[in-house]
């Protein structure tokens, strides 16, 4: 399954081999996702899924918002790290792949901790949880809507809560959006570059960007 990285394939393989191996449920989810074709590249890379799971276990969140479900790997990673009685609320614009997600949530025994919401973020996010109720928010959806998503979820995050953004490097295009030839990818690069710049100086957050896969930003709300 392809994923972007500044590392070469040999080094990526080494990185993956140096992580705790995926269990049978995650391996099955990866295999089923590969069957959807080219869109399988949207799956969270295995080393990144492990990173998200470890973050969840360290934070032990009670409420997680997962924007962009796809086949459910990120939701699974978070659900396995929840505090007792915790929940993951995940949303997507389509149900096309939620069958794969639910199958593996059931296999992992966490289906009762995950709630799926169908619809665009602009419809599902408002009022999703109360102010200051979310412990962790993960955004991995339409890149051009990142500014809206961040504005929508920031009030929902508690003080000390964690905002995680995926694909913040966009294959390196954010460093020079003007060099991107096609209109839509250039626009996406401009939007995400703007998000990156604003978060870096946003006094509401302590922010760090990590070069994991296609770039991951962690922002802790003050």
N, C-alpha and C positions, 0 to 999 in steps of 0.2 A: 504494500500500500504506500503510495507516494506521499511525501511531505516535504515542504521546503525547509532548508537549513543552510547555513553558511558552511557547515561541515561537509566533507565528502562522504560518500556512501559507506566507505570502510570505517570511518570514524564514527558515523551515526550508528552503525551496527555494533561497534565497540561500546558506545554509550549505552545502548539498549541492553547489551549483554552484561553490563556492569550494574544494572538495576535489578531489583527483585523481579523475578519472572512473573508474567501475568498468569492468573489462575485459570481454571477451565472455563469459567463464565466469561471472563474478558476475552480469552482466546476464541471462544465460540462467537462472541459479539463481533470481533474483528473479522472472522471468517464470513459471517452472514453479511456484514457491511460490504465486504469485497465484492459480493454478488450483485450489488446495485449498479456496478459499472464505474464510469469516470467520476461520478459524484462521491465515490468512496473516499476521495482525497479530502473531503470535508471532515472526516473522522479525526478526532483529537489524537495526535501521535501517542504511541504507547508510553514513551518516556514522560510525556507531558501529563498523561492521565495519571501516572504514578505520582507525579509531582502534585497534582491537584488533590489526589487522595491523601497524601501526606499532609498537605496544608489543612485539609478538612479535619484530619485526626488531631492536629496540633491546636486548631481553633475550637474544635468540638462545637460547631454551630447548632443552634436550635432551628433557625430559619435560613434557608438558602434559596436564592432566586437564580435560576439558570436560564439565560436568554439565548435560545438556539438549541433545540433538543437533538435534532438529527436522529441517529440511532441509539442515543441514550447513554453513551459512554461517560460523558462528564457528569450527568445526573447520578449514574451508578457510583462513580468515584466519590462524589460528595455524600451520597446517602450512606455509604459505608463508614463515613467518618462523623456522622451526626451525633450530637448528644442524645441521651435517652429521651424519647418523645419528640425528637426533632423531625423536620420535614424539608423536602426539596420541592419547590414550585418551579416547574419548567414549562417554557412556552415555545411554540413554533408556529409558522404560517401554514404548515401542511401536516396531515396525518399520514403521509405516504410511507414514512419509515418508523412510525411509532409502534407498529407491530413487532419489529425487531427489538425495539427498546423494551417494550413491556415483557416480551418473552424472557429477556435476560434480567430484568428487574425481578421477575418472579423466580428465576433460577437462583439468583443471589439472595432471595429472601428479603428484599427491601421494597417490594412493590407497594406495600402499605405506607411507605414513608415518602412516596413520590406522587405528586399531583401534576397532571399534564393539562395545560391550557392551550386551546387552539385559537390562533388568531395573530395578527401582527402586533408587535410590541406596543404600538401607539394605542391599540385597543385593550390589550391585556394588562399592561403595566400599571396604568392609573388605578390607584386604590387597591393594588394587589395585596399589600400589607400596610399596616399603620406606620406612622412616622417613628423611626428609630427601632423598628422591630426586626429588621434583617441583620443577620450577623455576617453574611457573605453573599456577594453578588458576582456572578460570572457572566460576561457578555461575549458571545461568539455567534453573532448573527450578521445581518446586513451592515456592512462597514459604513455606508453613507449615513446610516441612522445612529451611529455611535454617539454623536453629540446629544441627540434626543434621549437615548437610553440612559446616558450618564446623568442628565438633568432630572430624569424621571426617578431614578433609583437612589440618588444621593440623599434625599430626605428620608428614604426608607431605611438607610443604613444607620445603625447605632454608632455612638462614639466608640472607636476602637474596632469597628467593623471593617471588613476587607472587600475592596472592589478589585476584581481581576478582569483584565481585558486581553482577548486573544487576537492574534494576527496584527499586532501593532507595527510590524515591520513591512508587511505586504510585499514579501519577496525583495526587500531592500528599496522598493520604489518610493517610500516616504522620505528618503534622504534627498531625492531630487525629483519631485513629481513632474516638473516641467519636461523631464526627459522621456516621460511615458508617451508613446505615440497615440494610442487609442484613447478616445474621449472618456468612456466610462471608467476604465482602470485609472486614468489620470485624475479624474474627479474623486474617486475613492481614495487614491493616494493623498490628494490634497486635504480631504476631510480628515483622514486618520492622522496625517502629519499635524494638522491643526489641533486635533484632540491631544496628541502627544505633547505638543508645545504648551497647551493650556494646563494640562495636568501637572507638568513639571513645576509650574509656578503657582498652582492652586493652593492657597493657604489652608484650605479645609482638609488637605490630604498630605501624607508623607508618601512619596512615590518613588518606585524603583522599576526600571525596565530591564528585563532579563532576555538574553539572546537564546531562548529555548525555542526550538522549532522555528515558527514564523514570528517569534517575538511575543513575550507575555509581560504585561505590566501589572504590578501589584501596588495598590494605593490604599493605605490605611487611613480611615477617617479619624481626624483628631477629636 
